[in-house]
Amino acid sequence: MNKVVVRKLEEREDAEVPNNKEVGYEKIGTPYGPPKVGECFLMATDRGYWTTSLVTEILSADTFKTKNSIYKIIPLIENELLSDPI
């Protein structure tokens, strides 16, 4: 799997660990696989590993809910293109 950006879209009202990461927080890495309900989403990063809390629901092909937050997975190339000045 290619590098992606995982962006926090929303914090759940019933978060187990509230205010852990602010909305808009982004992490770049290479996922070990797609998000799966009942497992943590895990990525290799330039500083080691990064993981979410347990995934509780898959909302769409690129969006998932954990015990604390809702995240979107964005292919890194798409993210770089969106932020490039025209």
N, C-alpha and C positions, 0 to 999 in steps of 0.2 A: 504494500500500500504506500502511496506517495505521502509527502508531508502535507499536513493540514493545519488550519487554525481552528481551535475550539474556542468559541466565544460564549460567555455567559449572557443569556438573554434576560433572565428573570430569576429572582430568588423566590422560592416557595414560601407562602405564608406560614406553613407548618414545618419549616426547615429544622432539622435536628441540630445543626450548627449554624445559627443565623449570623449574617454579616461576615462569613468566612472569606468570601471574595466579592468585590463590588460588581454590580451589573456593568457589562462592557469588558470585564476582564478577559484577556486572550492568552492562550498558550499555544505555541507552535511545536509540532512534533510529528512523529510517525506512529500511527495507531497500530496496535498489535492485532486489531480486528475491529469489526463493527461493534457498536454498543449492543449489549445483550441484557435483557431483564434478569435481575438477580445477581449480576456481576458488576464490578467496578470497571469503568472505561479506562484503559491503560494506554499510555503513549511513551515512546522513547523520546527524550528531548536532548538538547545540547548539554544539559546539566544532569542528566541521569534519567529518572522516570517521573511521570506525573500521572496522577490517578484522581478520578472523581469518587464521590460516595456511590453507593449501590444504585444502579440504574433501575428505576421503577416502572418506566413506560417508554415505548418508542412512539414518538408523535408523528414522525414522517421519515423519509429516507435520510434526512440530514439533521434532524432535531430529536433530542431525547430529554427525558426528565429523570433526575436523580432524587435522592432523599432530601436534597437541599436546594437544587437549582434546576433550571432548564437551559440546555446548551444547544448550540448549532455548530455543525461541522462544516467548514468552508475549505475547499481545496486551496492550497497556498497560492497557486498561480492566479486563480480568480481573485483572491484577496489582494495580491500585489497589483493586478490590473485596475482594480477599483480604486486603489489609493494613489495610482500614478497620476500626475497632473497631465492635462491634455494640452 
